[in-house]
Amino acid sequence: MKKLTYQSTRGGESGITASQAILKGIASDGGLFMPEEIPQLDMTMEELSRLSYKEIAYEVMKLYLTDFTKKELKDCIEQAYDSKFDTEQIAPIVKVATAYFLELFHGNTIAFKDMALSILPRFMTVAAKKNKVDKEIVILTATSGDTGKAALAGFADVPGTRIIVFYPKNGVSHMQELQMVTQKGGNTAVVAIHGNFDDAQTGVKKIFGDPEFGKRLDEGGFQLSSANSINVGRLIPQVVYYVYAYADLLARGEIENGEKINVAVPTGNFGNILAGYLAKQMGVPINKLLCASNDNKVLYDFFTTGIYDKNREFVLTMSPSMDILVSSNLERLIYLSCGCDAKKTAKLMKDLAEKGSYKVTKEMQKRMKDFVGGYATEEEDAKAIHFLYKNRGYVIDTHTGVAAAVWKNYRDNTGDDTKTVIVSTASPYKFSKSVLEAIQGPSMMEDEFAIAEELQRISMVPVPAAIQELKNAEIRHTAECDVEDMEAAVGKILGI
């Protein structure tokens, strides 16, 4: 098989192996690693439709991780997609009326981040051995809610690693916060910042880009990496479930071979929907990618106008994992849409950093025509949740509600009745108060666990173990800091 190498979207690094890209997380010039070319599937969809999730994972990942041996890759997959998922299918598809909900929340932290963060620590361990790394790897991550817990759970007590997660205080749901601050593991640290997710993400990128701090880390025996979807080791496993979704629908006779489908994806940092785009480029018959935003509709405006502008009010919504104004993974699409011109990409990212905005050319917009921007207000989100429960008996979370509302608006406005997979990114129990109020109206109940029990009573869906175990869990992480003190907080945790 041809050896695939990676390069920075900003041109500073090239010829990087997959394992090196996974270890580094982010390129030294601040860019994101991209494969030199997007590989094509070497099995037909018909052939793939006869395979399990784990078998499809191997067929996709082997094309990107070409410096991993067959045994290394298969071992990583076996260890990742095991009994920590509560369904044998790993990512079951539920047909509800005319839509197909791809449930990605059956892992042990009940959010779609488990799909990639169950395997990233395995990739990292193999990559460290392969590259003879003699330093402790420090996973440094910003989270808007779900990445934090999934990364903590994945890396807890993994030898040779430490993990530090920053999250916005008052910017995640109570359940999300509880999941993080109760995390066990001698190598885990969680810090709440006084700011929003964009502040946390920018702060983490600054730490990665500070050469002086890098020197201190090196002298202390540490090297940084990331568990955010800026890491290709996070992005590639996400491609798998789009390939699997099409193969599964084909196997069940829901679609004809070659029939195109649409996908609707609740979108914040742009990694999830970008994985769908890569699946399309690899040969999966996807027509439109519906990029669903909440009231922080920076991506909707971008796909509508060609102008990305983060200079706007940051809105706290009931879909907090999408409360993002700087969508990091969009840089990868920008890079592809300008013909992999690293200088052009670097210039646009510089404009974003300095002015808070940039504009793409008409030609670049044409190359992004597969994407359709849409957004749902808080009211539309709640209505979508209410409708599905009342009319179909199906309960979805607040992020999936955004995608469902955007899909309905798109279908109503365009008449496009292409079969659509709606990516369901979290268990409704992660946001039980908002979900229950969408179904029943305003509630005086405040106790999250009592709310979860009420949601169980009306939905007949059992409260997941991931929620049950939080009830009496010990709070282990209480650190907080200002945005400008994030680097100092990392230094303190590592003792350097």
C-alpha positions in Angstrom: 0.0 0.0 0.0 1.2 3.5 -0.8 2.7 5.3 2.2 0.6 8.4 2.9 2.3 11.4 4.4 0.8 14.5 6.0 1.5 18.2 5.6 0.5 21.4 7.5 -2.3 23.5 6.1 0.0 26.5 6.5 3.0 25.0 4.7 5.5 24.8 7.5 5.8 21.0 7.6 5.5 18.2 5.1 6.4 14.5 4.7 5.1 13.8 8.2 4.0 10.2 8.9 0.5 9.5 10.3 2.0 8.4 13.7 4.1 11.6 13.8 1.1 13.7 13.0 -0.9 12.0 15.8 1.9 12.6 18.3 2.3 16.2 17.4 -1.4 17.0 17.3 -0.9 20.4 15.7 1.8 21.5 13.3 4.7 23.7 14.5 3.5 26.6 12.3 0.0 26.5 14.0 -1.5 24.7 11.0 -3.4 21.4 11.0 -2.1 18.2 9.4 -3.8 17.0 6.2 -3.0 13.9 4.1 -1.1 14.8 0.9 -4.2 13.3 -0.9 -7.5 11.9 0.2 -7.4 8.1 -0.4 -10.1 6.3 -2.2 -12.0 3.3 -0.7 -10.6 0.1 -2.2 -13.8 -1.9 -1.5 -17.2 -1.3 -3.1 -20.1 -0.1 -0.9 -21.7 -3.5 -1.7 -18.7 -5.3 -0.2 -18.6 -2.9 2.8 -22.3 -3.5 3.5 -21.4 -7.1 4.5 -18.9 -6.0 7.2 -19.2 -5.1 10.9 -18.4 -1.7 12.3 -14.9 -2.9 13.4 -14.2 -4.3 10.0 -15.2 -1.1 8.2 -13.1 0.8 10.7 -10.0 -1.2 9.6 -10.8 -0.7 5.9 -11.0 3.1 6.3 -8.2 3.6 8.8 -5.6 1.5 6.9 -5.8 4.0 4.1 -4.8 6.9 6.3 -2.5 5.3 8.9 -0.1 3.7 6.5 2.8 3.5 8.9 0.7 1.3 11.3 1.0 -2.4 10.7 -2.1 -4.5 10.2 -1.8 -6.0 13.6 -1.2 -2.7 15.3 -4.3 -1.2 13.7 -6.5 -4.2 14.3 -5.4 -4.3 18.0 -6.3 -0.6 18.4 -9.7 -1.2 16.9 -10.4 -4.3 19.0 -9.5 -2.5 22.2 -11.4 0.6 21.4 -14.8 -0.7 20.2 -15.4 -3.3 22.9 -17.8 -3.7 25.8 -17.6 0.0 26.7 -20.2 0.5 24.0 -23.6 -0.7 25.0 -24.7 -1.9 21.6 -23.1 -4.5 19.4 -23.5 -2.3 16.3 -21.4 0.5 18.0 -23.3 3.1 15.9 -26.9 1.9 15.4 -29.2 3.7 13.0 -32.8 4.3 14.0 -35.4 5.0 11.4 -37.9 7.6 12.6 -40.5 8.4 10.0 -38.5 9.5 6.9 -35.2 10.2 8.6 -32.4 8.0 9.9 -30.8 8.9 13.2 -27.2 7.7 13.4 -26.8 7.2 17.2 -23.2 8.0 18.2 -23.7 8.1 21.9 -23.5 4.4 23.0 -19.9 4.7 24.4 -19.0 5.1 28.0 -19.4 8.9 28.1 -22.6 8.9 26.1 -21.5 11.4 23.4 -20.1 11.0 19.8 -16.6 11.9 21.0 -16.3 8.3 22.3 -16.2 7.1 18.7 -12.8 8.7 18.2 -11.5 9.1 21.8 -11.8 5.5 22.6 -9.2 4.8 20.0 -6.9 7.9 20.1 -5.1 6.8 23.3 -4.3 3.4 21.5 -3.0 5.3 18.5 -0.9 7.5 20.7 0.7 4.6 22.6 1.6 2.8 19.3 2.8 6.0 17.8 5.0 6.8 20.8 6.7 3.3 20.6 7.1 3.6 16.8 8.8 7.0 17.1 10.9 6.0 20.1 9.4 8.8 22.2 11.2 9.0 25.6 9.2 11.9 27.0 5.8 11.9 28.8 3.1 12.9 26.4 0.9 15.7 27.8 -2.5 15.8 26.1 -3.7 19.4 26.2 -7.3 20.0 25.3 -10.0 22.6 25.3 -13.6 21.4 25.4 -17.0 22.8 24.8 -18.4 20.0 26.9 -18.1 16.5 25.4 -14.5 16.2 24.3 -13.3 16.8 27.8 -14.9 13.8 29.4 -14.3 11.5 26.5 -10.6 12.4 26.4 -10.2 12.1 30.1 -11.9 8.7 30.1 -9.8 7.5 27.2 -6.4 8.7 28.6 -7.0 8.0 32.3 -4.0 6.0 33.7 -2.6 5.3 30.2 1.1 4.9 30.8 3.4 7.6 29.5 0.7 10.2 29.2 -0.9 13.0 31.2 -4.1 14.9 30.2 -5.1 18.4 31.1 -8.6 19.6 30.0 -9.7 23.3 30.1 -13.4 24.0 29.9 -15.5 27.2 30.2 -16.9 27.7 33.7 -20.8 28.1 33.3 -20.4 27.2 29.6 -21.2 23.5 29.7 -24.2 21.6 31.1 -24.2 20.5 34.7 -24.0 16.9 33.7 -21.0 17.6 31.4 -19.2 19.5 34.2 -19.9 16.7 36.7 -18.6 14.1 34.3 -15.3 16.0 34.1 -14.7 17.1 37.6 -15.3 13.6 39.0 -12.9 11.9 36.6 -10.5 9.5 38.3 -7.0 8.8 37.2 -3.6 9.8 38.6 -2.6 11.5 35.3 -5.8 13.6 34.8 -6.3 17.3 35.5 -9.3 19.5 34.8 -9.3 23.4 34.9 -12.3 25.7 34.6 -11.5 28.9 32.8 -13.2 32.3 33.3 -14.2 32.7 29.7 -15.9 30.9 26.8 -14.9 27.9 24.7 -13.2 30.1 22.1 -11.1 31.6 24.8 -10.1 28.1 26.0 -9.3 26.9 22.5 -7.3 30.1 21.7 -5.4 29.7 25.0 -4.5 26.1 24.2 -3.3 27.0 20.7 -1.1 29.8 22.2 0.5 27.3 24.6 1.3 25.0 21.7 2.8 27.9 19.8 5.0 29.3 22.6 8.6 28.2 21.9 9.8 29.3 25.4 7.3 27.2 27.1 8.1 24.4 24.7 11.7 24.6 25.9 10.6 24.3 29.5 8.4 21.3 28.7 11.3 19.6 26.9 13.7 20.2 29.8 11.0 18.8 32.1 10.7 15.6 30.1 7.3 16.4 28.5 6.0 16.9 25.0 2.5 18.3 24.1 -0.2 16.7 22.0 -3.9 17.3 21.5 -7.1 15.2 21.8 -9.2 17.9 20.0 -10.4 17.1 16.5 -7.5 19.3 15.3 -5.6 16.0 15.8 -5.9 13.7 12.7 -6.0 10.8 15.1 -9.4 12.2 16.2 -10.6 13.1 12.7 -9.9 9.8 10.9 -12.0 7.5 13.2 -14.9 9.9 12.6 -14.8 9.2 8.9 -15.6 5.6 9.7 -19.2 6.1 10.8 -20.2 7.9 7.7 -18.9 4.9 5.6 -20.7 2.6 8.0 -24.0 4.5 7.9 -24.2 4.2 4.1 -23.1 0.5 4.2 -25.7 -0.3 6.9 -28.6 1.4 5.0 -27.6 -0.5 1.9 -27.5 -3.8 3.8 -30.9 -3.2 5.2 -32.4 -2.4 1.8 -33.2 1.2 2.8 -31.3 2.6 -0.1 -30.2 1.3 -3.6 -26.5 0.8 -4.3 -25.2 4.1 -5.5 -28.3 6.1 -4.3 -27.1 9.4 -2.8 -28.0 10.4 0.7 -27.8 13.7 2.6 -26.4 14.1 6.1 -27.4 16.6 8.7 -24.7 17.3 11.3 -25.0 19.5 14.4 -21.8 21.6 14.0 -19.5 23.5 16.3 -15.8 23.0 15.7 -16.4 21.5 12.3 -14.6 18.2 12.8 -17.7 16.0 12.6 -19.1 17.4 9.4 -15.6 17.5 7.9 -15.3 13.8 8.5 -18.5 13.4 6.5 -17.0 15.4 3.6 -13.8 13.3 3.6 -16.1 10.2 3.4 -17.7 11.7 0.4 -14.4 12.4 -1.2 -13.4 8.8 -0.6 -16.3 7.5 -2.6 -19.4 7.4 -0.3 -22.4 8.6 -2.3 -23.3 11.6 -0.2 -25.1 14.5 -1.9 -25.4 17.5 0.5 -23.9 18.0 3.9 -26.3 20.1 6.0 -24.2 22.1 8.4 -26.5 22.8 11.4 -25.7 25.7 13.7 -27.5 27.1 16.8 -27.8 30.8 17.5 -24.0 31.0 17.2 -24.5 30.9 13.5 -21.1 31.9 12.2 -20.9 28.9 9.9 -24.3 29.5 8.5 -23.3 33.1 7.6 -20.0 31.8 6.2 -21.6 29.3 3.8 -24.2 32.0 2.9 -21.9 34.9 2.2 -18.3 33.5 1.9 -17.3 35.7 4.9 -16.2 34.2 8.2 -16.7 36.8 10.9 -16.3 35.9 14.6 -16.8 39.5 15.7 -20.3 39.0 17.2 -22.0 38.2 20.4 -21.2 34.8 21.9 -24.6 33.2 22.8 -25.0 30.6 25.5 -27.6 28.1 24.4 -29.1 24.7 25.4 -26.8 23.1 22.9 -23.5 24.2 24.6 -21.1 21.9 22.6 -22.0 24.1 19.6 -21.5 27.4 21.3 -18.4 28.2 19.3 -17.4 31.1 17.1 -14.0 29.9 15.9 -14.5 26.5 14.2 -10.9 25.2 14.0 -11.5 22.4 11.6 -12.8 24.7 8.9 -9.2 25.5 8.2 -8.9 22.1 6.6 -11.8 22.8 4.3 -10.4 26.2 3.4 -7.1 24.5 2.5 -8.9 22.0 0.3 -11.1 24.6 -1.3 -8.1 26.8 -2.4 -6.4 23.8 -4.1 -4.2 23.0 -1.1 -2.5 26.4 -1.3 -0.8 26.7 2.1 0.2 30.3 1.7 -3.4 31.3 0.9 -4.6 29.3 3.9 -2.0 30.9 6.2 -3.0 34.4 5.1 -6.7 33.7 5.8 -5.9 32.3 9.2 -3.7 35.3 10.0 -6.6 37.6 9.0 -8.9 35.6 11.4 -6.4 35.9 14.2 -5.7 39.6 13.7 -9.0 41.0 12.4 -11.5 38.3 13.5 -12.7 37.7 9.9 -11.7 36.7 6.4 -13.4 36.3 3.0 -13.0 33.5 0.6 -13.1 33.8 -3.2 -16.0 32.8 -5.5 -13.9 29.9 -6.8 -13.4 28.6 -3.2 -17.1 29.0 -2.5 -17.9 26.9 -5.6 -15.6 24.1 -4.3 -17.6 24.1 -1.0 -21.0 23.7 -2.8 -21.5 20.3 -1.1 -22.2 22.2 2.1 -25.5 23.8 3.0 -25.6 26.1 6.0 -28.6 26.2 8.2 -29.4 27.2 11.8 -32.1 26.7 14.4 -33.2 29.0 17.1 -33.7 27.8 20.7 -37.4 27.7 20.0 -37.0 25.6 16.8 -34.6 23.3 18.6 -37.2 22.7 21.4 -40.0 22.3 18.8 -38.0 19.6 17.0 -37.5 17.7 20.3 -41.1 18.1 21.2 -42.4 16.9 17.8 -40.3 13.8 17.7 -41.4 12.7 21.2 -45.1 13.5 20.8 -45.5 12.1 17.3 -42.9 9.4 17.1 -42.1 8.5 20.7 -38.4 9.2 20.0 -36.3 11.3 22.4 -33.3 13.3 21.1 -30.8 15.7 22.8 -30.6 19.4 22.2 -27.7 19.2 19.6 -29.5 16.5 17.6 -32.6 18.8 17.8 -30.7 21.5 16.0 -29.8 19.1 13.2 -33.4 17.8 13.0 -34.8 21.3 12.8 -32.3 22.4 10.1 -33.1 19.3 8.1 -36.8 20.0 8.3 -36.4 23.6 7.3 -34.1 22.6 4.4 -36.5 20.0 3.1 -39.5 22.3 3.4 -37.7 25.2 1.6 -36.1 23.2 -1.2 -38.4 20.2 -1.7 -35.3 18.0 -1.6 -36.6 14.7 -0.2 -33.3 12.8 -0.5 -33.0 10.2 2.2 -31.2 11.8 5.1 -29.0 10.6 8.0 -29.2 12.9 11.0 -26.1 12.6 13.1 -27.3 12.1 16.7 -24.3 13.3 18.8 -25.3 12.8 22.5 -27.7 11.0 24.8 -30.7 13.1 25.8 -29.7 12.4 29.4 -26.6 14.6 29.1 -29.0 17.6 28.7 -32.0 16.2 30.5 -33.4 19.4 31.9 -33.5 21.1 28.5 -34.9 18.0 26.8 -37.6 17.5 29.5 -38.7 21.2 29.3 -38.8 20.9 25.5 -41.2 18.0 25.9 -43.3 19.1 28.9 -42.8 22.9 29.2 -41.0 24.9 31.9 -40.3 22.9 35.1 -39.5 23.9 38.6 -37.3 20.8 39.1 -33.7 21.6 39.7 -32.2 18.3 40.8 -30.5 16.8 37.6 -30.9 13.2 38.8 -34.6 13.7 39.6 -35.0 15.2 36.1 -33.3 12.2 34.6 -35.6 9.9 36.4 -38.6 11.8 35.1 -37.2 11.7 31.6 -36.8 7.9 32.0 -40.5 7.6 33.1 -41.9 9.4 30.1 -39.4 8.0 27.5 -39.1 4.4 28.7 -35.4 4.7 27.9 -33.2 3.7 30.9 -30.9 6.3 32.4 -27.4 5.4 31.2 -24.8 4.1 33.7 -22.7 7.1 32.8 -25.3 9.3 34.5 -26.2 6.9 37.4 -22.6 6.7 38.5 -22.3 10.5 38.9 -24.9 10.6 41.7 -22.4 9.9 44.5 -19.2 10.5 42.6 -16.5 12.5 44.5 -15.5 15.9 43.1 -11.8 15.6 42.3 -11.0 18.6 40.2 -11.7 22.1 41.5 -9.0 24.3 39.8 -10.0 27.5 38.0 -8.0 30.2 36.3 -8.3 33.3 34.1 -7.6 32.9 30.4 -4.3 34.6 30.5 -3.1 32.2 33.3 -3.7 29.0 31.4 0.0 28.4 30.6 0.9 29.0 34.2 -1.8 26.5 35.2 -0.2 23.9 32.9 3.2 24.6 34.4 1.9 24.2 37.9 0.2 20.9 37.1 3.4 19.5 35.5 5.7 21.0 38.2 7.8 22.9 35.7 
